[in-house]
C-alpha cells in the first residue's frame, strides 16, 4: 500500500514536465504491483504450509490411537487366551489328561489345527507321545534326543517354525477337517534349564507374532504343569508301594515276634555255652601272645629283606657304573689298537712285508672280536638289569628276510654254503614286534649256523605258523651238532657246545643266552628243536597276539606249498649321470638350504607327490626325511629307488633316531649320505649337497675309503684333538696327519680351551667326553658359550656304550657323535663332511 501511495504522489508532482513524469511513473507502478503480488503470495503459502503441517500431526495422532487400540486388543486377546489356558490346566493330575486338555486349548483358542505333546523320560532319554489330536496314526510315537524334528527341537531353547515340511514327512500329506497341514511349530517345554517335553502344533496358515508370543508365555506354565502331574503320578505309585510294604512289614513283625520267642529260648542255651567260650578265650590269649612273637620275628625278617633289596639295588647300580667304566677303559686302548692296526694293514707307504701286513690284519680282527665280546657282555648285563626297552611296531616279514639275505648272502658265497629261505603260505605279511630285537636273535642263530657249518653244507631259514597262532622261525644247518649232555647248558651264559681246551670253534657263549632273554622279553621262546651229527635245528617261537604263548607238543610245522627264496648277490656300483643344474627335491622335511647354496628346491610331503614332481622334471639330488617311522620310510625309499627317473640321482637321507648297525648298512647301500638331526644338521646337509653338486656324480658309497677321499679337502686343515689317553692321541694323530691334517692336542677340557684361545684358525674339534678335571660335556658348553665358536664343528668321541650317550652329547652342543673304538673310515668321512 505504501508503494501504491508513493506512485500516486509521484504522478501528480508539479515540478517536473509531464513527459518526463509519465516515463518514470509507469515502470514504478508496475514494480509496485509485482511486489504487492509477491507479498500476498508469501502470506498465502505460509498459511497453506501451516495447515498441511497441522493436518499431518492430526493424522499421526490418529494412527497412534489406532495402533494403541490394536495393541490393546491384541493384549486383551493374549491375556484372555492365556487366562483361559491356565484355567484349563488347573485341577488335572494325570499326565495324559493334562496333555489332551492342553492340545484342545491350543486348537480352540490359539488357531492351530492339530498337535501332539511329547513327554521327556530322563531314564531312557526319549521323547514319548503323551497325547495327540487330529494327527495321522503313522507318525512315530517316540523320538531320541536329536532324532527327527521333535528330537532336534529338544536340543535348543527357542521355538522353531517349519514353514515347508519335507515331502516324505507324515504331516505333509495329512489333512484334518479338510485343511492341509503344511506348517509346523515346535515348542521346547523347559522348567528352568530342565527339559520336560516338546509341544508340536500344526496349522495351515502362517504363524502370527501374537501366536508366538502366546506360545512363549504359556510354554513355561505347561512345562510346570506337566512336570507336576508326572511327579504326582510317581508319588502316587510310591505311596501305593509304601502301603504294600506297610502290609508286608506288618506280616514280618508277626514273624519277628515268633522269632524273638525262639531267640529267647536260644539265649538261654547261649548263656550255658558262654562259660565254654571263656575257657576258649583264655586259650586264644595264649595263641595271640605266640603270634605276636612270630610277627616280631617276621618284621625282623622283612627288615632284613628290605636291607638286602637295598643292597641288591646298590649292587645293580654299582654294576652299571662298573660296566660303563669298564667299557670306557676297554674301548680306549682298543681304539688305538684298531686304528694303528688298520693303518698298518693298509700299508699305504708300502714299507711292510706281506707277513707284517698279515700280522696287522690279525691284530685288527682280534681287536674287532674283542669289541664284539664287550658289546655282548653289555647286552647281557642290560637285559639282566631290566634296562632293555622294547619298541613294538608293525614289521614286514619280507623286510626282515631281505635284511638277513643282504647280511648273510655274502658270507654264504665266501664259505660256499647253500643258504635258502622257506616261508609257508599262511605266514602273515606284517607282524607287531620289536624288529631290531627279533633280527638280533635270528642273526645270532644264523651266525652260529655259518660258524659251525663246513664248506659245501646247507643252511635253511624256515618261517611257518603253528596252530596255536604262533609264528615259528627255524634255522637248520648241517653242522656237527651238539652233544646230548651239552644241550641243556648252551642257553646259559658263557657255555658252549664244545667247551674243551682243544675246541675247534671260538666264541664267548653269550649269543644264545642273550637270545633267550630277548625272546622272554618278546613273550616268546627259543629252543633246540633237534641236534644230531648231521646238523641242528633251532626254533624261535613268537606269539601273533597278546595272549600268553601255549604250545602243544603234537603241533607239526606247516610248510606245505612253501616258497623257497635264494639270496640275491650284491650289486656293485650304480649308473652315474652328470648333473645339468643345481636343482634338488626335498621329501617329508622342512629343512631349508637356499641360504647356504644357490640352488632351487621343490618340496614334497610324501612319495606320491614326489613321484609326480619327478615325472615332470629332472633333479640333481633328493633329500628324504626318514622321520620317526623307519620301516615306512625305508619302504618309501625302496619305492623311490624303483622309479626309472631316480636310479641315477643321489639320495641323502635324514634320520631323527638311533638305528642299528645292520639298518644303517642297508640304508647306506641305497643312498649317498646319511645325516642325523643335530643343531648343525642344516650346515652338514649344505656341505653334502655342495660336495655332490660340485663333483657332478653319485658317489660310489656313502663313506668312501681313505684312499678315495679328496686330499685337497683335508690337507692343511687344523684339528684340535682333546683326549687324556696318549695312546689315542698318538694313533688318531697318525691317522689324521697321514691325510695332511695339522693336529693340535690337549689332555683335558681346560687345556683345550687354552689351545683355542691361542689358535684362532682351528677348523674342527675332536672331543673325548671322559677326561679328568674338565670333561668333554663341560668343555663343549664353554666352547658354545663364546660367540666366535658357535659354528665351530665339534665331534664328540666317547668309549661309553650305554643308552642315551649320543643324545647327551648332542644336548651338550656337539655337532656330531662317534663311538670308540673309532672306525677310521667313519672318522675321515665325518671330517670330510664337516670340513668340506
C-alpha positions in Angstrom: 0.0 0.0 0.0 2.8 2.4 0.7 4.3 1.7 -2.7 1.0 2.4 -4.4 0.6 5.7 -2.4 4.1 6.7 -3.4 3.3 6.1 -7.1 0.2 8.3 -6.9 2.1 11.2 -5.4 4.8 11.0 -8.0 2.2 11.1 -10.8 0.9 14.4 -9.5 4.3 16.0 -8.8 4.2 19.6 -10.1 7.8 20.4 -10.6 8.6 18.0 -13.4 7.4 18.2 -17.0 4.6 15.9 -17.9 6.5 13.8 -20.4 9.3 13.0 -18.1 6.8 12.2 -15.3 4.9 9.8 -17.4 8.1 7.8 -18.5 9.2 7.4 -14.9 5.9 6.6 -13.1 4.7 3.7 -15.3 7.6 1.4 -14.6 7.4 2.3 -10.9 3.7 1.4 -10.7 4.4 -1.9 -12.4 7.2 -2.7 -9.9 4.9 -1.8 -7.0 2.1 -4.1 -8.3 4.6 -7.1 -8.7 6.0 -6.6 -5.2 2.5 -6.4 -3.8 1.5 -9.7 -5.5 4.7 -11.4 -4.2 3.9 -10.4 -0.7 0.4 -11.7 -0.9 1.6 -15.0 -2.4 4.1 -15.4 0.6 1.4 -14.9 3.2 -0.9 -17.3 1.3 1.8 -20.1 1.1 2.6 -19.7 4.7 -1.0 -20.2 5.8 -1.2 -23.2 3.4 2.0 -24.8 4.8 0.8 -24.4 8.4 -2.5 -26.0 7.5 -0.7 -29.0 6.0 1.5 -29.4 9.0 -1.4 -29.4 11.3 -3.2 -32.0 9.1 -0.1 -34.3 9.3 0.1 -34.1 13.0 -3.6 -34.9 13.3 -3.1 -38.0 11.0 -0.1 -39.1 13.0 -2.0 -38.9 16.3 -4.9 -40.7 14.7 -2.5 -43.6 13.6 -1.1 -43.8 17.1 -4.5 -44.0 18.5 -5.3 -46.8 16.1 -2.0 -48.6 16.9 -2.7 -48.3 20.6 -6.2 -49.6 20.1 -4.9 -52.6 18.1 -2.2 -53.3 20.7 -4.8 -53.1 23.4 -7.0 -55.5 21.5 -4.0 -57.9 21.0 -3.1 -57.7 24.6 -6.6 -58.3 25.7 -6.8 -61.3 23.3 -3.5 -62.6 24.6 -4.4 -62.2 28.2 -7.8 -63.7 27.8 -6.4 -66.8 25.9 -3.6 -67.0 28.5 -6.1 -66.9 31.3 -8.4 -69.5 29.7 -5.5 -71.9 29.1 -4.2 -71.5 32.6 -7.7 -72.3 34.0 -7.9 -75.3 31.7 -4.6 -76.7 33.2 -5.8 -76.4 36.8 -7.0 -79.4 38.7 -5.7 -82.0 36.3 -3.3 -84.5 37.9 -2.8 -87.1 35.2 -0.2 -86.6 32.5 -2.3 -87.9 29.6 -5.4 -85.8 30.6 -3.3 -82.7 31.0 -1.6 -83.2 27.6 -5.0 -83.7 25.9 -6.6 -80.6 27.6 -3.5 -78.5 26.7 -3.7 -79.5 23.0 -7.5 -78.8 22.9 -6.9 -75.4 24.4 -4.3 -74.5 21.7 -6.6 -75.8 18.9 -9.7 -74.0 20.2 -8.1 -70.7 21.5 -4.9 -70.2 19.5 -6.0 -71.0 16.0 -4.0 -74.2 15.4 -5.3 -77.2 13.5 -3.7 -80.2 15.1 -0.9 -81.1 17.5 0.9 -83.5 19.7 2.6 -83.3 23.1 5.8 -85.4 23.8 6.9 -86.1 27.4 10.6 -86.4 28.1 11.6 -89.5 30.1 15.0 -88.9 31.7 15.8 -92.5 32.5 15.6 -93.5 28.8 16.5 -90.1 27.3 13.5 -90.5 25.0 10.5 -88.3 23.9 7.3 -90.3 24.0 3.9 -89.2 22.7 1.7 -88.3 25.7 -1.3 -87.1 23.6 -2.1 -86.1 20.0 -5.2 -84.6 18.2 -6.1 -84.6 14.5 -2.7 -86.2 13.5 -2.3 -89.3 11.3 -1.7 -92.6 13.0 1.5 -93.3 11.1 3.6 -90.7 12.9 6.3 -92.1 15.3 5.3 -92.4 18.9 8.8 -91.8 20.3 12.0 -89.9 19.4 15.5 -89.9 20.8 17.1 -86.5 21.6 18.4 -85.1 18.3 16.3 -87.5 16.2 13.6 -86.1 13.9 12.1 -82.7 14.2 10.8 -83.0 17.8 14.1 -84.5 18.9 16.0 -81.7 17.2 13.8 -79.1 18.9 14.5 -80.6 22.3 18.2 -79.7 22.0 17.5 -76.0 22.0 15.5 -73.4 23.9 13.9 -71.4 21.1 10.6 -72.0 19.3 11.1 -73.5 15.8 8.8 -72.9 12.9 9.0 -75.3 9.9 7.3 -73.3 7.1 7.7 -76.1 4.5 7.6 -79.7 5.6 9.7 -82.3 3.7 7.9 -84.3 1.1 8.4 -87.6 3.0 7.1 -86.2 6.3 3.9 -87.9 7.5 2.3 -84.5 8.1 3.0 -83.2 4.6 0.1 -85.2 3.0 -2.2 -85.5 6.1 -5.4 -83.5 6.3 -7.7 -82.7 9.2 -11.1 -81.3 8.7 -10.4 -80.5 5.1 -7.4 -78.3 5.9 -3.9 -79.2 4.7 -1.2 -79.4 7.3 1.8 -77.8 5.9 3.3 -75.5 8.7 4.8 -77.0 11.9 5.6 -75.2 15.2 7.8 -77.0 17.7 8.0 -75.6 21.3 10.5 -77.0 23.8 8.9 -77.2 27.3 11.5 -76.1 29.8 11.2 -75.7 33.5 14.3 -73.6 34.2 17.1 -75.5 32.4 15.3 -78.8 32.7 13.6 -80.3 29.7 10.1 -81.7 30.4 8.7 -82.2 26.9 8.1 -80.9 23.4 4.9 -79.3 22.1 4.2 -79.9 18.3 1.4 -77.8 16.7 0.3 -77.8 13.1 -1.5 -75.0 11.1 -2.3 -74.3 7.5 -1.9 -70.5 7.9 1.3 -68.5 8.6 2.0 -68.3 12.3 1.4 -64.7 13.6 3.7 -62.9 16.1 0.7 -62.9 18.5 0.5 -66.7 18.4 4.3 -67.0 19.0 4.0 -64.6 22.0 1.2 -66.7 23.4 3.3 -69.9 23.0 6.3 -68.3 24.7 4.2 -67.1 27.7 2.3 -70.4 28.2 5.1 -72.8 27.5 6.6 -72.4 30.9 3.2 -73.0 32.6 2.6 -76.1 30.5 6.1 -77.4 31.4 5.5 -76.8 35.1 2.0 -78.4 35.0 3.4 -81.4 33.0 6.3 -81.8 35.4 3.9 -81.6 38.4 1.5 -84.1 37.0 4.3 -86.5 36.2 5.8 -86.1 39.7 2.3 -86.6 41.3 1.9 -89.8 39.4 5.3 -91.0 40.6 4.4 -90.0 44.2 1.1 -91.9 43.9 2.9 -95.0 42.7 5.4 -94.7 45.5 2.5 -94.2 48.0 0.9 -97.4 46.8 4.3 -99.2 47.1 4.7 -97.9 50.6 1.2 -99.2 51.5 2.1 -102.5 50.1 5.3 -102.5 52.0 3.5 -101.5 55.2 1.3 -104.6 54.9 4.4 -106.7 54.3 6.1 -105.2 57.3 3.1 -106.0 59.5 3.4 -109.6 58.4 7.1 -109.5 59.1 6.6 -108.1 62.5 4.4 -111.0 63.4 7.1 -113.3 62.2 9.6 -111.4 64.2 7.6 -111.8 67.4 7.7 -115.5 66.8 11.4 -115.3 66.1 12.0 -113.3 69.3 10.4 -116.0 71.3 12.6 -118.6 69.6 15.6 -116.4 70.3 14.8 -116.1 73.9 14.9 -119.8 74.2 18.2 -119.9 72.3 19.7 -117.2 74.5 19.3 -119.5 77.5 21.2 -122.1 75.6 23.9 -119.4 74.7 24.3 -118.5 78.3 25.1 -122.0 79.0 27.8 -122.1 76.3 29.3 -118.8 77.4 31.3 -120.4 80.1 32.8 -122.7 77.5 33.7 -119.6 75.4 35.5 -118.0 78.3 37.7 -121.0 78.6 38.4 -120.9 74.9 39.2 -117.1 75.1 41.9 -117.8 77.6 43.4 -120.3 75.2 43.2 -117.7 72.4 45.1 -115.2 74.5 48.0 -117.6 74.8 47.8 -118.2 71.0 47.8 -114.5 70.3 50.9 -114.0 72.5 52.7 -116.6 70.5 51.5 -115.0 67.2 52.8 -111.6 68.4 56.2 -113.1 68.9 56.1 -114.7 65.5 55.0 -111.3 64.0 58.0 -109.7 65.6 60.3 -112.3 64.1 58.6 -111.8 60.7 59.1 -108.0 60.9 62.7 -108.5 61.7 63.0 -110.8 58.7 61.2 -108.2 56.5 63.6 -105.5 57.5 66.5 -107.8 56.7 64.9 -108.5 53.3 64.5 -104.7 52.7 68.1 -104.2 53.6 69.1 -107.0 51.2 66.9 -105.4 48.5 68.6 -102.1 49.0 72.0 -103.8 48.8 70.9 -105.5 45.6 69.8 -102.2 44.2 73.1 -100.6 45.1 75.0 -103.6 43.7 73.0 -103.2 40.4 73.8 -99.5 40.3 77.5 -100.2 41.0 77.4 -102.9 38.4 76.0 -100.5 35.8 78.6 -97.9 36.7 81.3 -100.6 36.6 80.2 -101.7 33.1 80.2 -98.1 31.9 83.7 -97.5 33.2 84.8 -100.9 32.1 83.5 -100.2 28.6 85.4 -96.9 28.6 88.7 -98.5 29.9 88.5 -101.3 27.4 87.4 -99.3 24.4 90.0 -96.5 25.0 93.1 -98.7 24.4 91.2 -100.8 21.9 90.7 -97.6 19.9 94.4 -97.2 19.4 94.9 -100.8 18.6 92.3 -100.9 15.9 93.3 -97.5 14.3 97.1 -98.4 14.3 96.4 -102.0 13.1 94.2 -100.7 10.3 96.8 -98.2 9.2 99.5 -101.0 9.2 97.2 -103.3 7.3 96.6 -100.7 4.6 100.4 -100.2 4.3 100.0 -97.0 2.3 103.7 -96.3 2.4 104.5 -99.8 1.2 107.3 -100.4 3.6 105.9 -103.5 5.3 106.4 -107.1 4.3 103.3 -109.2 3.3 103.7 -111.2 6.5 103.8 -108.0 8.6 100.6 -106.8 6.8 99.1 -110.2 7.7 100.1 -109.7 11.3 98.4 -106.3 11.3 95.2 -107.8 9.8 95.2 -110.4 12.5 95.6 -107.7 15.1 92.7 -105.7 13.7 90.5 -108.8 13.5 91.3 -109.8 17.1 90.5 -106.3 18.3 87.2 -106.4 16.4 86.4 -109.8 18.1 87.2 -108.2 21.5 84.8 -105.3 20.7 82.0 -107.8 19.8 82.7 -109.5 23.1 82.4 -106.2 25.0 79.1 -105.5 23.2 77.7 -109.0 24.1 78.6 -108.6 27.8 77.0 -105.1 27.8 73.8 -106.5 26.1 73.6 -109.4 28.7 74.1 -107.0 31.6 71.5 -104.6 30.4 69.0 -107.4 29.9 69.6 -108.8 33.4 69.2 -105.3 34.9 65.9 -104.8 33.1 67.1 -101.7 31.2 66.2 -103.1 27.7 63.1 -101.3 26.4 61.1 -102.8 23.5 59.6 -100.8 20.7 56.8 -102.8 19.2 55.8 -101.7 15.7 54.4 -103.2 12.5 57.1 -105.3 10.9 57.0 -106.6 7.4 58.3 -110.2 7.2 59.7 -109.5 3.7 61.8 -106.7 5.0 63.3 -108.9 7.7 64.1 -111.6 5.2 65.7 -109.1 2.9 67.8 -107.7 5.7 69.1 -111.2 6.6 69.7 -112.1 2.9 71.7 -108.9 2.5 73.7 -109.6 5.6 74.5 -113.4 5.2 74.3 -113.7 1.4 78.0 -112.6 1.0 79.0 -114.9 3.9 77.3 -117.8 2.2 79.2 -117.1 -1.0 82.5 -116.8 0.7 82.1 -120.0 2.7 80.5 -121.8 -0.2 77.4 -122.7 1.8 73.9 -123.1 0.3 71.7 -120.6 2.1 67.9 -120.7 1.4 64.8 -119.2 3.0 61.4 -121.1 3.1 58.2 -119.4 4.0 54.7 -121.1 4.4 51.8 -119.6 2.6 49.9 -118.9 5.9 52.7 -116.7 7.3 51.2 -113.1 7.8 52.8 -110.3 5.8 53.1 -108.0 8.8 53.5 -108.8 12.5 53.8 -106.5 15.5 57.1 -106.9 17.4 60.4 -105.2 18.1 62.1 -105.6 14.7 65.7 -104.8 16.0 65.5 -107.4 18.8 63.9 -110.1 16.6 66.6 -109.6 13.9 69.3 -109.7 16.7 68.0 -113.2 17.8 67.8 -114.5 14.2 71.3 -113.1 13.4 72.7 -114.9 16.4 71.3 -118.2 15.3 72.4 -117.7 11.7 75.9 -116.6 12.8 76.2 -119.8 14.8 75.0 -121.8 11.9 77.5 -120.3 9.5 80.3 -120.7 12.1 79.7 -124.4 12.6 78.6 -125.4 9.0 81.5 -126.6 6.9 82.0 -125.6 3.2 79.5 -127.3 0.9 77.0 -127.5 3.7 73.4 -126.2 3.8 71.6 -123.7 6.0 67.8 -123.1 5.7 65.8 -120.4 7.4 62.1 -121.5 7.7 59.1 -119.4 8.5 55.7 -121.1 9.4 52.7 -120.7 11.7 51.7 -123.2 14.4 48.0 -124.0 15.2 48.4 -122.0 18.4 48.6 -118.8 16.4 52.4 -118.6 16.9 55.0 -117.7 14.3 57.9 -120.1 14.2 61.3 -119.3 12.7 63.7 -122.3 12.4 67.4 -122.2 11.5 68.5 -125.6 10.2 72.2 -126.3 9.5 74.3 -129.3 8.5 77.0 -128.7 11.2 78.4 -131.3 13.6 75.5 -131.0 16.0 75.5 -130.6 19.8 76.2 -133.4 22.2 73.2 -134.6 24.3 74.9 -133.7 27.6 75.5 -130.1 26.4 72.1 -129.4 25.0 70.7 -128.2 28.4 73.7 -125.9 29.0 74.1 -124.0 25.7 71.5 -121.4 26.7 73.4 -120.5 29.9 75.9 -117.6 29.8 79.5 -118.4 28.8 78.6 -122.1 28.0 79.3 -123.7 24.6 78.6 -127.0 23.0 82.4 -127.5 22.7 84.0 -126.1 25.9 87.2 -128.1 25.9 90.6 -126.6 25.7 91.0 -128.3 22.3 87.9 -126.8 20.9 87.8 -126.1 17.1 85.4 -123.2 17.1 85.7 -119.9 19.0 83.2 -117.7 20.7 82.1 -116.5 24.2 78.9 -118.5 24.6 76.8 -115.4 25.1 74.8 -115.4 21.9 72.2 -118.0 22.8 71.9 -116.6 26.4 71.2 -113.1 25.1 68.8 -114.6 22.5 66.8 -116.5 25.2 66.5 -113.4 27.4 65.4 -111.3 24.4 62.7 -113.8 23.4 61.4 -113.8 27.0 61.0 -110.0 26.7 59.2 -110.5 23.4 56.8 -113.0 25.2 58.2 -115.8 23.0 60.6 -118.7 23.3 63.6 -120.3 21.8 64.7 -123.9 22.0 66.8 -126.5 20.3 64.4 -128.5 18.1 66.8 -131.4 17.4 70.5 -132.0 17.1 72.5 -134.9 15.6 75.8 -135.3 13.9 74.0 -134.5 10.7 73.1 -131.0 11.9 71.0 -128.9 14.3 67.7 -127.0 14.2 67.0 -124.0 16.5 63.4 -122.6 16.6 62.2 -119.2 17.6 58.5 -119.1 18.6 56.8 -115.7 18.6 53.1 -115.2 19.5 51.0 -113.4 16.9 48.6 -112.0 19.6 48.7 -110.6 23.1 47.7 -113.9 24.7 50.3 -116.0 26.6 52.2 -118.5 24.5 50.8 -122.0 24.9 52.4 -124.7 22.7 51.3 -128.3 22.0 53.9 -131.0 21.6 52.0 -132.6 18.7 51.9 -129.5 16.6 53.8 -130.1 13.4 55.3 -127.4 11.2 53.1 -126.4 8.3 55.5 -126.0 5.4 53.1 -127.1 2.6 53.2 -125.0 -0.5 56.2 -123.0 0.9 58.1 -120.7 -1.4 61.9 -121.0 -1.5 63.9 -117.9 -1.8 67.6 -117.7 -2.6 69.7 -114.7 -1.7 70.4 -112.2 -4.4 74.0 -111.2 -4.9 75.0 -107.7 -4.1 75.0 -105.3 -7.0 78.2 -103.3 -7.4 78.1 -99.7 -8.4 75.3 -97.5 -9.7 74.7 -95.7 -13.0 76.1 -92.2 -12.9 74.8 -89.2 -14.9 76.3 -85.7 -15.0 74.2 -83.1 -13.2 72.8 -80.5 -15.6 71.9 -77.9 -12.9 71.6 -77.3 -9.2 68.1 -78.5 -8.5 67.1 -80.7 -5.6 63.9 -82.4 -4.3 63.1 -82.4 -0.6 60.6 -85.1 0.6 59.0 -85.0 4.1 61.1 -82.3 5.8 61.1 -78.6 6.0 64.8 -78.0 6.2 66.0 -75.0 4.2 69.3 -74.9 2.2 68.7 -71.9 -0.1 70.5 -69.7 2.3 73.6 -71.8 2.0 73.7 -72.7 -1.7 72.4 -71.1 -4.8 70.0 -73.9 -5.7 66.3 -74.3 -6.3 64.3 -76.6 -4.1 61.0 -78.3 -4.6 59.1 -79.6 -1.6 57.0 -82.9 -1.5 55.1 -84.1 1.6 55.2 -87.8 0.6 56.5 -90.2 -2.0 53.3 -90.0 -4.2 53.7 -86.2 -4.5 57.5 -86.7 -5.2 56.7 -89.2 -8.0 54.6 -86.6 -9.7 57.4 -84.0 -9.5 60.0 -86.5 -10.7 57.7 -87.3 -13.7 57.6 -83.6 -14.7 61.3 -82.8 -14.3 64.8 -83.9 -13.5 66.6 -83.4 -10.2 70.3 -83.4 -9.3 69.7 -84.6 -5.7 66.9 -85.9 -3.5 66.7 -85.3 0.3 64.4 -87.9 2.1 63.4 -87.5 5.8 63.1 -91.0 7.4 61.2 -89.4 10.3 60.3 -91.4 13.4 58.9 -94.4 11.5 61.9 -96.0 9.8 60.0 -99.0 8.5 57.5 -96.9 6.5 60.3 -94.6 5.4 62.5 -97.4 4.2 59.6 -98.7 2.2 59.3 -95.2 0.7 63.0 -95.2 -0.1 62.7 -98.6 -1.8 59.7 -97.4 -3.9 61.6 -94.2 -4.7 64.6 -96.2 -5.9 62.4 -98.3 -8.2 61.4 -95.2 -10.2 63.2 -95.0 -13.5 63.9 -91.3 -13.1 65.7 -91.9 -9.7 68.2 -94.6 -10.4 70.9 -92.1 -11.2 70.0 -89.4 -8.7 71.9 -89.2 -5.4 69.8 -89.6 -2.4 70.6 -88.1 1.1 68.5 -89.4 4.0 67.7 -87.5 7.1 67.4 -89.6 10.4 65.9 -88.4 13.7 66.6 -91.5 15.9 69.2 -94.2 16.6 69.3 -97.2 14.2 71.2 -100.5 14.4 74.4 -101.1 12.5 72.6 -103.5 10.2 69.9 -101.0 9.3 72.5 -98.3 8.8 74.4 -100.7 6.5 71.3 -101.5 4.4 70.4 -97.8 4.1 74.0 -96.8 3.1 73.8 -99.3 0.1 71.0 -97.2 -1.4 71.9 -93.6 -0.5 74.8 -91.2 -1.0 74.9 -89.9 2.6 73.2 -90.3 6.0 72.7 -87.1 8.1 71.4 -87.3 11.7 69.3 -84.4 13.0 71.6 -82.2 15.2 71.7 -78.5 15.8 74.1 -78.3 12.9 72.3 -80.7 10.6 71.5 -77.8 8.1 75.2 -77.0 7.7 76.1 -80.6 7.2 73.3 -81.0 4.6 74.6 -77.9 2.8 78.1 -79.3 2.8 76.9 -82.7 1.4 74.9 -81.0 -1.3 77.8 -78.8 -2.2 80.1 -81.8 -2.4 77.7 -83.8 -4.6 76.8 -80.9 -6.9 80.5 -79.9 -7.3 81.6 -83.5 -8.1 78.7 -83.8 -10.5 78.1 -87.5 -9.9 76.7 -90.0 -7.4 79.5 -91.3 -5.0 80.1 -95.0 -5.1 79.3 -95.3 -1.5 78.3 -93.2 1.5 81.6 -93.4 3.3 84.5 -93.6 0.9 87.7 -95.3 1.8 90.5 -93.1 3.0 92.3 -93.6 -0.3 89.4 -92.1 -2.2 88.9 -89.0 -0.1 89.8 -85.8 -1.8 93.2 -84.9 -0.4 92.8 -81.2 -1.1 89.8 -81.0 1.3 91.5 -82.3 4.5 95.1 -81.2 3.6 96.0 -78.1 5.5 93.1 -78.2 7.9 93.8 -77.6 11.6 92.1 -80.0 14.0 92.2 -79.9 17.8 92.3 -83.5 19.3 91.3 -83.5 23.0 92.0 -86.8 24.9 93.7 -87.7 28.1 95.0 -91.0 26.8 98.2 -90.5 24.9 97.8 -93.8 23.0 94.6 -92.4 21.4 96.3 -89.1 20.7 99.2 -90.9 19.0 97.1 -93.3 16.9 94.5 -90.7 15.8 97.2 -88.1 15.2 99.0 -90.5 12.9 95.7 -91.2 11.0 94.9 -87.5 10.6 98.5 -86.4 9.7 98.5 -89.1 7.0 95.7 -87.1 5.4 97.6 -83.8 5.6 95.8 -82.5 8.7 97.6 -80.3 11.2 96.8 -81.8 14.6 96.8 -79.8 17.9 96.4 -81.9 21.1 95.1 -81.2 24.6 94.9 -83.5 27.6 91.6 -82.2 29.1 88.9 -79.7 28.6 90.6 -76.8 30.4 93.8 -77.2 28.2 91.6 -77.4 25.1 90.0 -74.0 25.9 93.6 -72.6 26.4 94.6 -74.0 23.0 91.5 -72.5 21.3 92.4 -69.2 22.9 95.9 -69.3 21.4 95.0 -70.7 17.9 92.1 -68.9 16.2 92.3 -70.9 13.0 91.1 -74.3 14.4 88.7 -75.8 11.8 87.3 -78.7 13.9 87.5 -80.2 17.4 87.6 -83.9 18.2 86.5 -84.0 21.9 86.8 -87.1 24.2 83.9 -86.9 26.7 85.5 -88.7 29.8 88.6 -86.7 31.0 89.9 -85.5 34.4 89.4 -82.0 35.8 87.1 -80.8 33.0 85.2 -83.4 31.0 84.1 -83.1 27.4 80.5 -82.1 28.2 81.6 -79.0 30.2 84.3 -78.2 27.7 81.7 -78.2 24.8 79.4 -76.0 26.8 82.2 -73.5 27.4 83.1 -73.5 23.7 79.5 -72.9 22.6 79.2 -70.1 25.1 81.6 -68.0 23.1 80.2 -66.2 20.1 83.1 -66.9 17.7 82.9 -70.7 18.4 79.1 -71.0 17.7 79.7 -72.5 14.3 82.9 -74.5 15.1 82.3 -78.2 14.3 82.8 -80.3 17.5 82.7 -84.1 17.1 82.2 -86.0 20.4 84.2 -89.2 21.0 83.2 -91.5 23.8 84.0 -95.0 24.9 80.8 -95.5 26.8 78.3 -97.7 25.1 75.3 -97.1 27.4 71.9 -95.9 26.1 71.4 -92.1 25.8 75.1 -91.3 25.2 74.6 -89.9 21.8 71.7 -87.7 22.8 73.5 -86.5 25.8 76.5 -85.4 23.6 74.2 -83.6 21.2 72.4 -81.8 24.0 75.7 -80.5 25.4 76.3 -78.8 22.0 78.3 -81.4 20.0 77.9 -81.2 16.2 78.2 -85.0 15.7 79.0 -88.2 17.6 81.3 -91.2 17.1 81.9 -94.1 19.5 85.2 -95.8 20.4 86.8 -97.7 19.0 86.9 -95.2 16.3 86.4 -96.5 12.8 89.0 -94.7 10.6 86.7 -94.7 7.6 83.8 -93.2 9.5 86.1 -90.7 11.2 87.6 -89.5 7.9 84.1 -89.3 6.4 82.9 -87.1 9.2 85.9 -84.9 8.8 85.3 -84.7 5.1 81.7 -83.7 5.6 82.3 -81.1 8.3 85.4 -79.6 6.6 84.2 -79.6 3.0 
